[in-house]
Amino acid sequence: MIWFTAGSLGLFWAVFRAVATAQLGNEKMLSGGVHSRMQPQRRYQLEASQPQAFHQEKQIFSEPLTWRYPNPPAEEEPHFPPNFELRVPTPAESVSVLCGENTVRVEAKKDLMGIGKPVLASDVTLGGCAATGEDSEAQVLIFESELHGCGSRLQMFEDTFIYSFTLFYTPSPLGSIVRGRDLSINIQCHYQRKHDVSSGALKPDWSSYIDSKESEDSLSLSLQLMSDDWQFPRPVHEFLLGDMMKFEASVKQLHHTPLRVNVESCVATVVPNPDATPRYGFLFNSGCLLDSKLTGSSSRFLPRTHDDKLQFEVEAFRFEHDEGGMLYITCSLRAVAATAPISATDKACSFSNGWREASGNHRACSCCDSDCGNVDGILGKTSTHLRQNALIGPIVVKESSQMKNL
């Protein structure tokens, strides 16, 4: 244990105070030096952080503003060449129809739309029936059907009956796209239920309808008596025994494919009924004119000069025990494609020192003394024929004065 006296304690206390005062003075000097060194940098930082003062002044316009938001540019009118005319679409006229007695024949161009692009044959059907033929040169699809086939519809009226067909075009898709549209064309064949019997030529009344518009492109078969020079129809149907009765069969066509007309058979009766008796069949067996061979007459076919006309002459006659000398001539006419070959069922043969064919193909007449075949069978199978009966009468055949005196 240390003991301090009063004197020593006082001395100790004085020394302690001196040391403490000296230490405090050093700290103040140190802090003052640091402050003196850092003050300029701190002042620069404060001045830099304060924004520069700038002068603001309100803008005043003495005149109103003339600027406006720009208008959109004006549309320019189209400029066409001089004398320019917009082309009006015209009907393609790509379908033709031949209405037969029991059949229909439809010919459709492969350019069905009339735009220069042929369609696929498999895309075109007649009521679901595929094409039965194709003309590769003419680029035509051919459809043939019985009147009751290929989805036809029959409508009966008081004076007419109508067979309606529909030609469908359904373009096949090209992958997932189709470059065409479905198309349907309505086709109608009109037939008369009643026919008038007169001395004039009996012409069938067939009309073809396409796209619900009546087509003037109808086909007509006719038979008429001609003048002696074959230039005009004969105005009077009176003859003397031994005169030549001149007949001309013809087919009229517009846009159909060329046709050739033939006479299948002819029968003479005293009333307008081909099945009445007495009757005389002077032309039968699919175009064999037998009158000259049976009776030694001058009856004959004239050489053919046009496919759409056929001329023949028959020596005037009358039935025995018939005082009136009245005749009705009923002939079956048939039209076939002009390109079809002359055959046993498609010919015009007459007898003069042997059988002769009007077109020069005499071999086709070799069957005239036997059986030349059944035209009905061929018509039903190929449907390429058009047949119609024609009636001329009454024809009056009188006896000459010399024969009366005898």
GUNU-510848 format. One line per field, with one value per residue (C-alpha): residue number from 1; residue in three letters; y, z negated, x negated. Coordinates in Angstrom, 2 decimals, m for minus. Layout:
N
i	[NUM/...]
aa	[ala/...]
north	[Y/...]
up	[Z/...]
east	[X/...]
END
This chain:
406
i	[1/2/3/4/5/6/7/8/9/10/11/12/13/14/15/16/17/18/19/20/21/22/23/24/25/26/27/28/29/30/31/32/33/34/35/36/37/38/39/40/41/42/43/44/45/46/47/48/49/50/51/52/53/54/55/56/57/58/59/60/61/62/63/64/65/66/67/68/69/70/71/72/73/74/75/76/77/78/79/80/81/82/83/84/85/86/87/88/89/90/91/92/93/94/95/96/97/98/99/100/101/102/103/104/105/106/107/108/109/110/111/112/113/114/115/116/117/118/119/120/121/122/123/124/125/126/127/128/129/130/131/132/133/134/135/136/137/138/139/140/141/142/143/144/145/146/147/148/149/150/151/152/153/154/155/156/157/158/159/160/161/162/163/164/165/166/167/168/169/170/171/172/173/174/175/176/177/178/179/180/181/182/183/184/185/186/187/188/189/190/191/192/193/194/195/196/197/198/199/200/201/202/203/204/205/206/207/208/209/210/211/212/213/214/215/216/217/218/219/220/221/222/223/224/225/226/227/228/229/230/231/232/233/234/235/236/237/238/239/240/241/242/243/244/245/246/247/248/249/250/251/252/253/254/255/256/257/258/259/260/261/262/263/264/265/266/267/268/269/270/271/272/273/274/275/276/277/278/279/280/281/282/283/284/285/286/287/288/289/290/291/292/293/294/295/296/297/298/299/300/301/302/303/304/305/306/307/308/309/310/311/312/313/314/315/316/317/318/319/320/321/322/323/324/325/326/327/328/329/330/331/332/333/334/335/336/337/338/339/340/341/342/343/344/345/346/347/348/349/350/351/352/353/354/355/356/357/358/359/360/361/362/363/364/365/366/367/368/369/370/371/372/373/374/375/376/377/378/379/380/381/382/383/384/385/386/387/388/389/390/391/392/393/394/395/396/397/398/399/400/401/402/403/404/405/406]
aa	[met/ile/trp/phe/thr/ala/gly/ser/leu/gly/leu/phe/trp/ala/val/phe/arg/ala/val/ala/thr/ala/gln/leu/gly/asn/glu/lys/met/leu/ser/gly/gly/val/his/ser/arg/met/gln/pro/gln/arg/arg/tyr/gln/leu/glu/ala/ser/gln/pro/gln/ala/phe/his/gln/glu/lys/gln/ile/phe/ser/glu/pro/leu/thr/trp/arg/tyr/pro/asn/pro/pro/ala/glu/glu/glu/pro/his/phe/pro/pro/asn/phe/glu/leu/arg/val/pro/thr/pro/ala/glu/ser/val/ser/val/leu/cys/gly/glu/asn/thr/val/arg/val/glu/ala/lys/lys/asp/leu/met/gly/ile/gly/lys/pro/val/leu/ala/ser/asp/val/thr/leu/gly/gly/cys/ala/ala/thr/gly/glu/asp/ser/glu/ala/gln/val/leu/ile/phe/glu/ser/glu/leu/his/gly/cys/gly/ser/arg/leu/gln/met/phe/glu/asp/thr/phe/ile/tyr/ser/phe/thr/leu/phe/tyr/thr/pro/ser/pro/leu/gly/ser/ile/val/arg/gly/arg/asp/leu/ser/ile/asn/ile/gln/cys/his/tyr/gln/arg/lys/his/asp/val/ser/ser/gly/ala/leu/lys/pro/asp/trp/ser/ser/tyr/ile/asp/ser/lys/glu/ser/glu/asp/ser/leu/ser/leu/ser/leu/gln/leu/met/ser/asp/asp/trp/gln/phe/pro/arg/pro/val/his/glu/phe/leu/leu/gly/asp/met/met/lys/phe/glu/ala/ser/val/lys/gln/leu/his/his/thr/pro/leu/arg/val/asn/val/glu/ser/cys/val/ala/thr/val/val/pro/asn/pro/asp/ala/thr/pro/arg/tyr/gly/phe/leu/phe/asn/ser/gly/cys/leu/leu/asp/ser/lys/leu/thr/gly/ser/ser/ser/arg/phe/leu/pro/arg/thr/his/asp/asp/lys/leu/gln/phe/glu/val/glu/ala/phe/arg/phe/glu/his/asp/glu/gly/gly/met/leu/tyr/ile/thr/cys/ser/leu/arg/ala/val/ala/ala/thr/ala/pro/ile/ser/ala/thr/asp/lys/ala/cys/ser/phe/ser/asn/gly/trp/arg/glu/ala/ser/gly/asn/his/arg/ala/cys/ser/cys/cys/asp/ser/asp/cys/gly/asn/val/asp/gly/ile/leu/gly/lys/thr/ser/thr/his/leu/arg/gln/asn/ala/leu/ile/gly/pro/ile/val/val/lys/glu/ser/ser/gln/met/lys/asn/leu]
north	[0.00/3.49/6.39/9.94/12.95/16.21/17.74/14.86/14.69/18.28/17.79/14.79/16.62/19.51/17.19/15.38/18.61/19.70/16.47/16.54/20.13/19.37/16.39/18.41/21.08/18.54/17.17/20.67/21.34/18.09/18.64/22.20/21.05/18.47/21.02/23.50/20.88/19.54/22.78/23.85/20.48/20.38/23.91/22.94/19.95/22.06/24.64/21.94/20.28/23.49/24.22/27.13/30.03/30.78/33.40/32.43/34.59/33.92/33.87/36.14/35.93/39.18/37.41/34.25/30.98/30.09/26.50/23.75/19.97/18.79/17.24/13.72/13.73/13.81/10.51/10.49/9.41/6.33/7.13/4.75/4.48/6.39/4.70/2.20/0.04/m2.37/m5.85/m7.32/m11.06/m13.16/m16.67/m19.37/m21.39/m24.45/m26.98/m28.31/m30.80/m33.27/m34.53/m37.82/m39.89/m42.08/m40.63/m37.42/m36.51/m33.71/m32.30/m30.11/m28.27/m28.98/m25.20/m25.27/m21.82/m20.17/m18.82/m20.84/m23.41/m26.96/m28.88/m32.47/m34.99/m36.69/m33.44/m33.25/m35.56/m35.67/m36.31/m38.39/m40.27/m39.96/m39.01/m41.84/m40.45/m37.66/m35.87/m35.10/m33.04/m30.80/m30.91/m31.99/m34.35/m36.49/m37.69/m40.09/m41.38/m42.80/m40.23/m42.06/m42.33/m40.19/m38.66/m37.27/m35.83/m36.08/m33.39/m34.01/m31.21/m31.11/m30.61/m31.38/m33.44/m32.43/m34.48/m32.48/m33.26/m31.48/m31.22/m30.93/m29.57/m30.16/m29.10/m31.46/m29.84/m29.12/m30.24/m27.99/m25.36/m25.20/m23.02/m23.09/m23.21/m25.74/m25.32/m26.86/m26.47/m27.31/m29.16/m29.83/m31.78/m30.77/m33.11/m32.60/m35.01/m34.23/m33.93/m32.59/m34.54/m32.41/m32.39/m30.51/m32.00/m33.11/m31.63/m32.71/m30.01/m30.43/m27.62/m27.66/m25.54/m24.58/m22.45/m22.02/m20.15/m21.49/m22.41/m21.84/m24.50/m27.15/m29.89/m30.67/m33.58/m33.08/m34.77/m32.92/m33.30/m31.26/m29.68/m31.42/m29.39/m30.03/m26.28/m25.71/m27.62/m28.89/m26.75/m29.35/m32.98/m34.43/m36.82/m39.02/m42.69/m43.03/m39.57/m39.43/m38.31/m36.51/m36.62/m34.77/m35.66/m33.09/m32.25/m28.67/m27.92/m24.84/m25.47/m29.23/m31.43/m32.17/m34.80/m37.09/m37.85/m41.23/m42.76/m46.06/m47.07/m45.79/m47.23/m46.11/m46.41/m44.96/m43.40/m41.54/m44.69/m46.63/m49.84/m49.72/m52.01/m52.04/m50.94/m51.05/m50.89/m49.72/m48.80/m50.75/m52.89/m49.80/m47.86/m50.32/m48.87/m52.07/m50.65/m50.84/m54.46/m55.54/m53.78/m52.89/m49.13/m46.31/m45.52/m44.66/m42.64/m39.77/m39.56/m37.82/m34.34/m33.10/m34.97/m33.02/m33.81/m37.03/m37.09/m40.02/m40.45/m43.01/m43.76/m42.78/m45.65/m46.28/m49.16/m51.61/m51.11/m47.63/m45.24/m42.12/m42.74/m41.38/m42.04/m41.24/m41.76/m42.35/m42.51/m43.08/m40.57/m40.90/m38.56/m39.80/m38.12/m37.20/m38.84/m42.21/m44.72/m45.96/m49.34/m51.96/m49.93/m46.52/m46.42/m45.34/m48.16/m48.49/m51.29/m50.80/m53.75/m54.44/m52.53/m49.05/m46.86/m43.08/m42.21/m44.73/m47.34/m50.10/m52.91/m51.60/m52.71/m56.39/m57.15/m55.62/m59.07/m60.52/m58.84/m55.71/m55.79/m54.15/m50.38/m50.25/m52.32/m50.03/m46.95/m48.26/m49.15/m46.18/m43.45/m41.61/m41.56/m39.33/m40.78/m39.31/m40.34/m37.94/m38.07/m36.61/m36.71/m36.87/m37.44/m37.90/m40.14/m39.95/m42.08/m40.50/m39.80/m42.45/m45.11/m44.02/m44.38/m47.88]
up	[0.00/1.10/m1.15/0.13/m1.92/m1.37/0.31/2.66/3.50/4.51/6.70/8.39/9.12/10.71/12.98/14.08/15.06/17.12/19.03/19.74/20.95/23.29/24.80/25.37/27.17/29.53/30.50/31.34/33.42/35.29/36.02/37.10/39.61/41.17/41.45/43.06/45.68/46.60/46.77/50.41/51.93/50.01/51.12/54.80/54.45/53.04/55.80/58.51/57.21/57.39/60.84/62.92/62.95/66.40/67.77/68.79/70.86/72.05/75.82/77.16/80.80/82.30/85.33/85.42/86.47/90.18/90.02/90.37/90.21/93.80/95.65/97.17/100.82/103.34/105.14/108.75/111.27/113.33/116.77/119.51/123.03/125.69/126.84/124.01/123.35/120.49/121.88/121.14/120.39/123.04/122.68/123.22/125.54/124.60/124.46/127.33/127.08/129.51/128.32/130.00/130.04/127.17/126.31/125.58/126.68/124.92/126.18/123.75/124.65/122.31/122.05/120.20/118.63/121.86/120.24/122.21/119.47/120.13/117.30/116.31/117.91/114.54/113.07/115.50/115.31/116.76/113.74/112.24/115.48/116.78/120.36/122.84/125.34/126.04/129.22/128.50/131.65/131.00/127.21/126.63/124.03/125.23/122.99/124.27/122.30/122.60/121.83/118.58/117.52/115.82/113.25/115.76/114.58/116.58/116.57/118.29/119.64/121.76/125.07/124.27/122.03/120.90/119.96/117.78/117.21/115.29/116.38/113.29/113.04/109.70/109.80/108.05/105.22/105.87/102.55/100.08/102.62/105.42/108.48/109.69/108.59/108.87/111.92/112.97/116.40/116.86/120.05/121.24/124.18/125.16/127.09/128.45/127.32/130.30/134.02/136.79/140.03/143.17/146.73/145.68/144.32/140.70/138.77/135.26/132.63/130.47/128.48/126.31/123.17/121.62/118.45/118.38/121.71/124.82/127.42/131.06/131.81/132.41/134.96/137.45/139.83/142.72/145.87/148.72/152.33/154.73/158.12/161.25/161.15/157.40/156.72/154.80/152.82/155.08/154.49/155.80/154.76/157.87/160.35/163.29/163.37/164.54/163.28/160.98/157.44/156.20/152.45/150.50/146.93/145.02/141.60/140.42/137.87/136.43/133.95/133.86/135.22/138.95/139.55/142.41/143.14/144.30/145.06/143.27/144.64/146.49/146.71/148.74/147.52/148.50/145.04/142.75/140.80/141.72/140.26/142.29/145.21/148.07/147.67/149.87/148.41/151.27/149.13/146.09/144.69/143.44/146.69/149.54/152.23/153.54/155.82/158.94/158.28/157.35/160.18/162.74/162.21/162.48/158.76/157.38/154.99/156.65/156.01/152.71/152.97/149.42/146.15/144.83/147.89/149.58/152.76/154.21/156.78/156.96/160.02/159.27/158.58/157.06/155.27/157.19/156.76/155.32/157.48/155.64/156.24/152.77/151.20/147.87/147.66/144.22/144.04/141.15/141.27/139.37/138.78/137.86/137.46/140.85/139.86/139.26/141.98/144.52/143.24/143.58/141.28/142.57/146.35/149.35/151.92/155.11/157.72/161.34/162.79/159.25/155.98/155.95/152.92/153.21/151.70/153.82/151.11/152.98/150.69/147.96/150.16/150.15/147.44/149.28/150.51/146.97/143.55/142.89/139.12/136.43/136.26/133.00/131.33/132.54/131.52/128.02/127.57/129.01/128.75/131.64/133.90/134.21/135.88/136.71/138.79/141.49/143.27/146.69/147.97/149.38/152.77/155.65/158.54/161.61/164.69/167.93/170.68/172.92/170.27/169.71/173.40/173.36]
east	[0.00/m1.23/m0.60/m0.52/m1.10/0.71/m2.26/m2.83/0.88/0.95/m2.08/m0.52/2.65/0.79/m1.17/2.04/3.72/0.73/0.63/4.37/4.23/1.36/3.18/6.31/4.36/2.83/6.25/7.55/4.53/4.95/8.67/8.03/5.40/7.65/10.44/8.16/7.06/10.58/12.50/11.67/12.66/15.91/16.75/16.16/18.45/21.27/20.90/20.89/24.04/26.07/27.74/26.58/28.96/30.57/32.88/36.46/38.76/42.38/42.72/45.45/46.76/47.86/49.52/51.67/50.05/50.47/49.20/51.75/51.52/50.92/53.88/53.54/52.46/55.30/56.10/55.12/57.74/56.78/55.46/56.65/55.31/57.23/60.45/60.17/63.23/63.68/64.19/67.59/67.49/69.19/70.67/68.10/70.39/68.40/71.27/73.40/76.25/77.81/81.19/82.10/85.23/84.03/80.65/78.78/75.27/73.39/70.11/68.16/64.97/62.11/61.75/65.05/64.65/63.55/60.37/57.84/57.19/58.44/60.05/59.38/61.72/62.18/63.54/66.50/69.52/73.02/75.20/72.40/71.60/68.05/67.28/67.80/65.31/62.85/61.83/58.18/57.76/60.76/60.22/63.82/65.30/68.21/71.05/73.72/76.67/80.15/82.82/83.59/79.94/77.26/79.60/82.10/85.41/88.63/91.33/94.67/96.85/99.97/98.19/94.55/92.32/88.84/85.78/83.39/79.71/76.95/73.32/71.11/67.57/65.84/62.17/59.74/57.76/54.09/52.70/54.49/55.62/58.18/57.73/61.31/64.91/67.69/69.88/73.20/74.82/78.49/79.39/82.92/84.34/87.89/90.17/93.65/96.35/98.58/97.80/99.99/100.25/100.24/98.98/95.86/92.69/92.87/89.96/89.08/89.20/86.10/84.66/81.55/81.33/78.01/77.65/81.46/81.32/82.95/80.37/81.11/78.55/81.19/80.97/83.74/84.29/86.71/88.00/89.67/90.70/88.54/89.06/87.75/84.50/84.01/83.85/87.09/89.71/92.49/95.61/98.12/98.06/99.65/98.02/98.84/98.01/94.42/93.32/90.31/91.14/88.04/87.35/84.67/83.74/81.70/80.35/79.93/77.24/75.53/72.72/73.03/70.31/70.84/73.51/74.50/78.16/79.44/82.83/83.29/86.69/89.75/93.25/96.26/99.87/103.25/103.75/101.30/100.48/97.34/98.80/102.03/102.81/102.30/98.70/95.62/92.13/89.91/86.86/85.75/82.90/81.02/80.86/81.54/83.85/85.43/88.13/85.96/85.03/88.57/90.42/87.73/88.36/85.83/85.94/82.50/80.34/78.50/74.75/74.16/72.62/73.22/73.24/76.23/78.42/79.50/81.58/83.50/86.25/89.04/91.15/94.77/97.19/100.58/102.23/104.37/108.12/107.54/109.53/108.36/104.65/103.85/100.41/98.79/95.02/93.50/89.70/87.33/84.45/81.22/78.27/74.81/71.45/70.02/66.76/68.47/67.57/70.12/71.28/74.00/76.27/75.22/75.56/77.70/77.91/79.94/80.03/78.94/77.04/75.91/76.03/74.49/73.87/74.45/71.06/69.16/68.56/70.41/69.17/71.49/74.45/73.47/76.06/79.05/80.16/79.99/80.04/77.97/78.35/80.44/80.01/81.97/79.29/76.55/78.49/78.94/75.29/73.42/76.04/74.37/77.44/80.45/83.51/86.90/89.89/91.08/94.44/95.32/98.87/101.32/99.67/102.11/101.00/103.23/103.39/102.24/104.85/103.33/103.78/107.39/108.17/106.77]
END
